[in-house]
Amino acid sequence: MIKVFEDFDIALVGHYQTVLEANDISTFLKNQFGTSGAGELPFVEVIPQLWVLNEADFDRATSLIKELQDPENLQKLTPWVCPQCKIPQEAAFTHCWSCSAARS
């Protein structure tokens, strides 16, 4: 096991875990509930951490995380309109929330 990312924002760590798992990289989330001990324990002991189980996946995992953090990629996320039902969609959606049509 090798650590690839840590952040106090558990939602961000969970998002990165989801992306890695979707790319067939087995992961482990350490200190998922550690923030409840913040103040009682040193912060380095409670910060949520994302680990990959297979060290051979380390380079690919860090590459995917860097791609997610790239400001240029974040700017590419733009709202869109469903090609089927014409309902406006938020940038993060890959499918229409109303009719399930895929983003073109």
SEDO-405203 format. One record per residue (C-alpha): residue number from 1; x, y, z; chain. Coordinates in steps of 0.5 Angstrom, whole numbers. Layout:
BEGIN
  num   east  north     up  cadena
  NUM      X      Y      Z       A
...
! end
This chain:
BEGIN
  num   east  north     up  cadena
    1      0      0      0       A
    2      2      7     -2       A
    3     -1     14      0       A
    4     -3     18     -6       A
    5     -7     24     -3       A
    6     -9     27      3       A
    7    -13     33      5       A
    8    -18     35     11       A
    9    -24     36      5       A
   10    -26     29      6       A
   11    -31     30      0       A
   12    -25     31     -4       A
   13    -21     25     -2       A
   14    -27     21     -3       A
   15    -28     24    -10       A
   16    -21     22    -12       A
   17    -22     15     -9       A
   18    -28     14    -14       A
   19    -24     17    -20       A
   20    -19     12    -18       A
   21    -23      6    -17       A
   22    -27      7    -24       A
   23    -20      7    -27       A
   24    -19      0    -24       A
   25    -14      2    -18       A
   26    -16     -1    -12       A
   27    -16      4     -6       A
   28    -16      5      1       A
   29    -19     11      5       A
   30    -15     12     12       A
   31    -18     16     17       A
   32    -25     17     14       A
   33    -28     18     21       A
   34    -21     21     24       A
   35    -24     29     24       A
   36    -28     27     30       A
   37    -22     26     34       A
   38    -19     33     31       A
   39    -17     37     37       A
   40    -16     31     42       A
   41    -11     28     37       A
   42     -5     31     33       A
   43     -8     33     26       A
   44     -3     29     22       A
   45     -6     23     25       A
   46    -13     25     23       A
   47    -13     28     16       A
   48    -16     23     11       A
   49    -11     20      7       A
   50    -12     16      0       A
   51     -8     10     -1       A
   52     -7      5     -7       A
   53     -7     -2     -5       A
   54     -2     -4    -11       A
   55      4      0    -11       A
   56      5     -2    -19       A
   57     -2      3    -19       A
   58      2      9    -16       A
   59      4     13    -22       A
   60     -2     12    -26       A
   61     -6     14    -19       A
   62     -2     20    -18       A
   63     -3     22    -26       A
   64    -10     22    -25       A
   65    -10     26    -19       A
   66     -6     31    -22       A
   67    -10     31    -28       A
   68    -16     33    -24       A
   69    -13     38    -20       A
   70    -10     42    -27       A
   71    -14     48    -27       A
   72    -14     48    -35       A
   73    -19     41    -34       A
   74    -23     45    -29       A
   75    -24     51    -34       A
   76    -27     46    -39       A
   77    -33     44    -34       A
   78    -38     48    -37       A
   79    -46     47    -36       A
   80    -49     44    -42       A
   81    -56     43    -45       A
   82    -59     36    -46       A
   83    -59     34    -53       A
   84    -66     30    -52       A
   85    -70     34    -47       A
   86    -67     40    -48       A
   87    -66     41    -40       A
   88    -60     45    -38       A
   89    -55     41    -34       A
   90    -49     43    -29       A
   91    -42     42    -32       A
   92    -41     36    -27       A
   93    -46     31    -30       A
   94    -45     26    -35       A
   95    -52     24    -36       A
   96    -58     28    -36       A
   97    -62     28    -29       A
   98    -69     28    -32       A
   99    -68     23    -38       A
  100    -61     20    -37       A
  101    -59     22    -44       A
  102    -51     22    -45       A
  103    -48     28    -45       A
  104    -46     29    -53       A
! end
